[in-house]
Structures are given as C-alpha cells and as structure tokens.
Amino acid sequence: MKLTSYQNLRVPNFSVHNLRQLLEEADLDWRTALANADIDPDALNRPGSTIPARKELAFQLQFVALTRNRIDLWVQAARAYTTSTYGVRGMALATAPTVAAWAEVVSATDNAPGILVITPLRASDGTVAGIEFTYPDAPEELIPFSVYRELCVTTRSLAWLYGDAFPFTHVEVPLAEISPEVLTYVSCEIDCGAEALRLRWDPAISRDELPFGNAFQHAAWVKADAQIIDSFRETSDWPHTVAKAIRAVPNLNRTLANVSAALRVSPRTLQRKLELTGNDFAQVRDETLSDLACDLLSNTDHSVSEISRKLGYTDPASFTMAFKRWRGMPPSAFREASRYGDKHPGYQHI
C-alpha cells in the first residue's frame, strides 16, 4: 500500500504494546521511544484501542534504532503475532481451506503493517508456488526488522495451518546475511542478497486441503474482510484530497468552510471523513502549509513576506510564528539550513 494511505489509518495498539514491552524487558529506554513517537503510554494499556498508523510507524523506527543488532528481540516480537492478531483477516487466514486460498487472502490486504506489498508467486500453469514481500514505501532502516518479522510470522502461520513443518523448497531474503535464529522456522536453503523476501514451495501443495480449513467459514470471513477494505477505500483518500485542495489555492483554502465548498461537501461531512482516518482539518492544513512553506523556502528566492502572502497569512509575523510551531525554527533559519545542506551533501534537512 502507499505510505500516505498507511499513515492515514488508525491501527490496533497491539503491535506498539508488544514492542514497548520487549524494550522494557530488555531494559531499553521505552519511555523516550514513546515520547519521540508522540504516543501516550496509557493508550497502549487499553484493550481494543487504536492509534494513528503514522505513530505506529514512528515507534517501529524508534524500536529498530534501540534494538539494532538485537535480532533475538526482533524474533521475539514476531512470535507475538498470530492469526488472531489480525482480527477478521486473521479468521479468513485461519479458515483457509488450501494454501492457495491463504495466499489469495494474505495478498489482498490494503492495510498491512510495515508498508509492504504481498504478491503470490505462480508456476507456469498459474498455481501458487510461493509468496513475495516487497517494501516499496518502507523507510530503509525499517526493512531488516520487517523482513525478520514477515519471515517468522509467515513460516509459523503456515506450519500451524499445515499441521506440521511447512515444506518450503527455497527462501530468499533481501539482506546481506541472516541470523541462525530463523532456522528454527525454515529448514530449507536460504539465499541472501535478493531484492525481495520470497518463500517458495512445491505448487502441488497449494491444492491440498488444510487440516483446519473450512471453505464455508472461510468464504464468510473473506466477505467480512472485503467489507472492511471497501470501507477503508471510501475514506482513505480524504486527507490527500484535502491537502490537494489546499495546495492548489493555499491563500483561500485555509478554512474548513472554503475547502468543503471546493470539494462540494458540507463542513460536517468533511470533518467526519477526516476523523475516520484519524485526522482533523487543522492537522491536514498545517501539515500541507508546512510542506509548501519548506518547499518555497528551499527552492525559490521568494522573500518570507511573499511566501507568507502566498500561504494566506495577513502578515509575516503570523507566518513566522506558525512556521516555528511546525518546524521549531524561524523561516529564515530553515532557509539558511537548507541551503547549507545543498552545499554539504552529508547534511540532512530538518
């Protein structure tokens, strides 16, 4: 799925709760990690609660930074994921009558954690012969953790569904090397240095009936899962749509009323659509104006006064106050830093 779509979701708090617990048990600084991800610790202790996906992503990055070279903790994190972790989709997976049916469900996801794309691998006759995970939108530093997670979760899930060690024929990983920790779950040859995570099996296995499968229940859960996906698709583009309207005419479309009129919906309906994705209008507006301001400061010679007028501010002082709230520094300091960065490639923009 697209990074922008993922970040506009609200997701169950399970994953962050699990990672936070591992950090605490390893005596690592979980409190600062939560603070850096802007997550209230109390929100993790409410069963069934959700958090914005962008905060889950931020915390995953904090977790990876704190556990670098601790593959044992990554594998422990993966062990906490089961089919029940994924709610309705988990039930659709657990009741799959064949491996082929399982692969179809797992690759149909629109809201996979970790911002990944899952695709069935097929033999020449179209039979499912494996599964592939790619990470087109994932932050680079998150990919190794995600690879270990998907590898462990998938191999354990298929072993449970199969009723025995799953007979993989070949596994490829997009890592320079793989820890012996995963050999508990994979007994076949593992090749490193691939461009994607791929797990392959004999195509004939995909047609075999699974011992815990139930075609009737599976069809019911797949239908329920499809309804959730359809609901997500109906709401997921609203933050992007609002941002696009603001970028088109930022000096006018700064208010909920004006953007609502431009999109031909009522202000109440627009706010509700945004709330369904874990956003509100002020948040989307500020993020959009902040990005626009940074672009203009970095890539044009417009004065701060000109930029403030373009963005609809009545005076430069108001724009400066807003920019300091967004970026923690005045516009002039940001411009200087961005231009310093152009001269010094190793410097990263704030």
C-alpha positions in Angstrom: 0.0 0.0 0.0 1.0 3.6 -0.4 2.9 5.2 2.5 0.4 8.1 2.5 -2.6 5.7 2.8 -1.0 3.7 5.6 -0.2 6.8 7.6 -3.9 8.0 7.4 -5.1 4.8 9.1 -5.8 4.1 12.7 -4.5 0.7 13.7 -4.8 -1.6 16.7 -2.4 -0.7 19.6 -1.3 -4.4 19.8 1.9 -4.0 17.8 3.2 -1.0 19.7 2.2 -2.6 23.1 4.2 -5.7 22.2 7.3 -3.7 21.1 7.2 -1.5 24.2 7.0 -4.5 26.4 10.1 -6.0 24.8 12.0 -2.8 25.3 11.1 -2.7 28.9 12.1 -6.3 29.5 15.4 -5.6 27.7 16.0 -2.5 30.0 15.9 -0.2 27.0 14.5 3.3 27.0 10.9 2.7 26.0 9.6 5.9 27.6 11.7 8.1 25.4 10.8 6.0 22.4 7.1 6.5 23.1 7.6 10.2 23.6 9.5 10.6 20.3 6.6 8.8 18.6 4.1 11.1 20.3 2.3 8.1 21.9 0.5 8.3 25.2 1.6 5.3 27.3 -1.9 4.9 28.7 -3.2 4.4 25.2 -1.3 1.1 25.0 -2.9 -0.4 28.0 -6.5 -0.2 26.8 -7.5 -3.4 25.1 -9.0 -2.9 21.7 -7.7 0.7 21.5 -6.3 2.2 18.3 -3.5 4.7 17.5 -2.7 6.6 14.3 -0.7 4.4 12.0 1.9 7.2 11.5 2.6 7.0 15.2 3.0 3.2 15.0 5.5 3.7 12.1 7.4 6.3 14.2 7.6 3.9 17.1 8.7 1.0 14.9 11.6 3.2 13.8 12.4 4.0 17.5 12.3 0.3 18.3 14.7 -0.6 15.5 17.1 2.2 16.5 17.2 0.9 20.1 17.5 -2.8 19.1 20.0 -2.6 16.3 21.9 -5.9 16.2 19.4 -7.5 18.6 17.9 -10.0 16.2 16.8 -12.0 19.2 14.4 -9.2 20.1 13.1 -8.9 16.6 12.3 -12.7 16.5 10.6 -12.3 19.9 8.5 -9.5 18.5 7.5 -11.7 15.6 6.4 -14.6 17.9 3.8 -12.4 19.4 1.9 -12.2 16.1 -0.6 -14.9 15.4 -3.7 -15.2 13.1 -5.8 -13.8 16.0 -3.7 -10.6 15.9 -5.2 -9.6 12.6 -8.9 -9.7 13.6 -11.3 -10.5 10.8 -8.5 -11.0 8.3 -6.8 -13.4 10.7 -10.0 -15.5 10.8 -10.1 -15.5 7.0 -6.5 -16.8 7.0 -7.1 -19.4 9.8 -10.0 -20.9 8.0 -8.4 -21.1 4.5 -9.2 -24.5 3.0 -6.0 -24.6 0.9 -2.6 -22.8 0.8 -3.7 -21.2 -2.4 -6.7 -19.7 -0.6 -4.5 -18.5 2.2 -2.1 -16.8 -0.3 -5.0 -15.0 -2.0 -6.2 -13.6 1.3 -2.8 -12.5 2.6 -2.0 -10.8 -0.7 -5.3 -8.9 -0.9 -4.5 -6.7 2.1 -4.8 -2.9 1.8 -3.6 -2.1 5.3 -0.6 -4.4 6.0 1.7 -3.3 8.8 5.2 -2.3 7.8 4.1 -0.7 4.5 4.7 -3.8 2.3 3.3 -5.3 -0.8 2.5 -9.1 -0.8 2.2 -11.0 -4.1 1.7 -14.7 -4.8 4.4 -16.4 -6.9 2.9 -18.6 -9.5 4.1 -21.6 -11.6 3.7 -21.6 -15.4 0.2 -23.0 -15.1 -0.9 -20.3 -12.6 -0.7 -22.5 -9.5 0.5 -20.6 -6.4 4.2 -21.6 -5.8 5.2 -19.2 -3.1 4.8 -15.7 -1.7 6.8 -12.5 -2.2 7.1 -9.5 0.1 8.4 -6.1 -1.2 8.9 -2.8 0.6 8.5 0.0 -2.0 7.5 2.7 0.6 9.1 1.5 3.8 11.9 3.6 5.4 15.1 1.8 4.5 16.1 1.4 8.2 12.9 -0.4 8.9 13.2 -3.1 6.2 15.6 -5.6 8.0 13.2 -5.7 11.0 10.2 -6.1 8.7 11.9 -8.9 6.8 12.6 -10.9 10.0 9.0 -10.2 11.2 7.4 -11.3 7.9 9.7 -14.3 7.6 9.0 -15.6 11.2 5.2 -14.8 11.2 4.6 -16.4 7.7 6.6 -19.6 8.4 5.0 -20.1 11.8 1.5 -19.4 10.4 1.9 -21.8 7.5 3.3 -24.5 9.8 0.2 -24.2 12.0 -2.2 -24.3 9.1 -0.3 -27.3 7.5 -0.3 -29.2 10.8 3.5 -29.8 10.5 6.7 -28.2 9.5 5.8 -26.5 6.2 7.8 -27.9 3.3 9.4 -24.8 1.8 11.7 -25.5 -1.1 13.6 -22.2 -1.1 13.7 -18.9 0.7 15.3 -15.6 -0.5 15.9 -12.6 1.7 16.8 -9.0 0.8 19.6 -8.9 3.5 23.3 -9.4 3.3 23.1 -12.2 5.9 20.5 -13.9 8.0 20.7 -14.9 11.7 20.6 -18.5 12.7 17.6 -17.6 14.9 15.3 -18.1 11.9 16.5 -21.6 11.2 14.0 -22.8 13.8 11.3 -22.0 11.3 13.0 -22.6 8.0 14.8 -25.9 7.2 15.4 -25.3 3.5 18.2 -23.3 1.8 18.1 -19.5 2.4 19.8 -17.2 -0.1 20.8 -13.7 1.0 21.2 -10.7 -1.2 17.8 -11.0 -3.1 15.8 -7.9 -4.0 12.7 -9.2 -2.1 11.7 -11.7 0.6 10.4 -14.8 -1.2 9.2 -18.1 0.2 8.7 -20.9 -2.3 7.1 -24.3 -2.2 6.0 -27.1 -4.5 3.0 -25.8 -6.4 1.2 -29.1 -5.8 1.0 -28.3 -2.1 -1.2 -25.3 -2.8 -4.1 -27.5 -3.9 -4.0 -29.8 -0.9 -6.8 -29.4 1.7 -5.5 -28.0 5.0 -6.4 -29.9 8.2 -8.0 -26.9 10.0 -9.6 -25.3 6.9 -13.3 -24.7 6.4 -14.4 -23.4 3.0 -17.8 -22.2 4.2 -16.4 -20.3 7.2 -13.5 -19.0 5.0 -15.9 -17.5 2.5 -17.9 -15.8 5.3 -14.7 -14.3 6.8 -13.4 -13.2 3.4 -16.7 -11.4 2.7 -16.5 -9.6 6.1 -12.9 -8.7 5.4 -13.8 -7.3 2.0 -16.4 -5.0 3.6 -13.7 -3.6 5.9 -11.4 -3.0 2.9 -14.2 -1.3 1.0 -14.9 1.0 3.9 -11.2 1.9 4.1 -11.1 2.7 0.4 -14.1 5.0 0.8 -12.3 7.1 3.4 -8.6 6.7 2.9 -8.2 9.4 0.2 -9.8 12.3 2.1 -6.6 13.6 3.7 -4.9 13.6 0.3 -7.9 15.2 -1.3 -8.0 18.0 1.3 -4.2 18.5 1.0 -4.5 18.7 -2.8 -7.2 21.4 -2.5 -5.1 23.4 -0.1 -2.0 23.2 -2.2 -4.0 24.4 -5.3 -5.1 27.7 -3.6 -3.4 28.0 -0.2 -4.3 31.6 0.3 -8.0 30.8 0.0 -8.4 27.2 1.1 -7.2 27.7 4.6 -10.6 27.2 6.3 -12.8 24.1 6.6 -15.7 26.1 5.0 -13.7 27.0 1.9 -12.3 23.5 1.3 -15.7 22.0 1.9 -17.2 24.3 -0.7 -14.4 23.4 -3.2 -15.0 19.7 -2.6 -18.8 20.1 -2.7 -19.4 18.5 0.7 -20.6 20.0 4.0 -18.0 21.0 6.6 -19.5 18.5 9.0 -19.2 15.7 6.4 -15.7 16.6 5.5 -14.6 16.7 9.2 -16.3 13.3 9.7 -14.5 11.8 6.7 -11.2 13.0 8.1 -11.9 11.7 11.6 -12.5 8.2 10.2 -8.8 8.3 9.0 -7.5 9.6 12.4 -7.1 13.2 11.2 -8.8 16.5 11.5 -8.8 19.5 9.2 -6.4 21.7 11.2 -3.9 18.9 11.2 -4.0 18.3 7.5 -4.0 22.0 6.8 -0.9 22.7 8.9 1.0 19.7 7.5 0.2 20.9 4.0 1.1 24.5 4.6 4.3 23.4 6.4 5.4 21.3 3.4 4.5 24.1 1.0 6.5 26.7 3.1 9.5 24.4 3.3 9.5 23.9 -0.5 9.2 27.6 -1.2 12.0 28.5 1.3 14.3 25.8 0.0 13.7 26.1 -3.8 12.8 29.7 -4.5 14.1 33.1 -3.8 10.8 34.5 -2.7 11.1 36.6 0.5 9.5 35.5 3.7 6.9 38.2 3.2 6.0 36.9 -0.3 5.7 33.3 1.0 3.5 34.4 3.9 1.1 36.1 1.4 1.1 33.1 -0.9 0.1 30.9 2.0 -2.7 33.3 3.1 -1.2 34.9 6.1 -2.1 38.6 6.8 1.4 39.5 7.9 4.9 37.8 8.0 4.9 37.8 11.8 1.9 35.4 11.9 3.6 33.2 9.3 6.8 33.1 11.3 5.0 32.1 14.5 3.2 29.3 12.6 6.4 28.1 11.0 8.2 28.0 14.3 5.4 25.9 15.7 5.6 23.5 12.7 9.4 23.2 12.4 10.9 24.5 15.6 12.8 27.4 14.0 12.1 30.6 12.1 11.7 30.5 8.3 14.9 32.4 7.8 16.9 29.8 9.8 15.3 26.9 7.9 16.2 28.5 4.6 19.8 29.0 5.7 20.0 25.4 6.9 18.5 24.0 3.7 21.0 26.0 1.6 23.8 24.9 3.8 22.7 21.3 3.1 22.8 21.9 -0.6 26.5 22.8 -0.3 27.2 20.0 2.1 25.6 16.7 0.9 26.1 15.0 4.2 23.9 17.5 6.0 20.3 16.4 6.4 17.4 18.9 6.3 15.3 19.1 9.4 
